[in-house]
């Protein structure tokens, strides 16, 4: 089996883990959103610490021989990136967990996937050019969101879906932050630090704004462990390993399957069902996300 095929299989597994995580989040709605996210995100950071220690063995001597000013600059970049990404991750995951209490796991997965369309729109603010094709994706995404989240005869988005849509917007900011900081520092260290910061903020919020009960937390231990260890720690590491040998376009298209898996696992495990217009909305959003990830003509030729 080629390295490229191995990478695609790892990305497929990553998309499945992330998609099933929506079910874990839905199954834990008996505890507060900050309680769930604080514990599972902090756990995700702890899981990555052994990975960092293993990866750092071969780099310890290189760091000693490096210029001290350069090392300090790299650490400053890492901590700044971890702080900003952690803040964005905390905001997005809190909104998502709050919203998913009032909507289905499948719908939440598809609405969250709209970040693939929001990111290029936000890029305009940063002075980047956006392909005309993206505006077609925006139109399809809005149409899909309307069918999925707005009840017939009304023009108001459903309560839970609104918070998940805000989550998708903040996740878009998070992606742009990752895009800026990841080339400048270690991706795994950046992930670990952002998880610890987001988790720490969630745990603080848990005690300030919620009333955590140990028995309720223990009752949700399986969803927490899944979302923390597998969704945060394992899946992110698999993504990093896989993208070393994967085609970027193929990688993004495979990861888009996260939304499909959220609906499949929600139907199988939670017995979630939607009306035909809801499935049509999911299809339009999925098509929009796929089209937004297609390369330009000159990229495809290369």
Beta strands, then each sheet from edge to edge (+ up, - down):
end
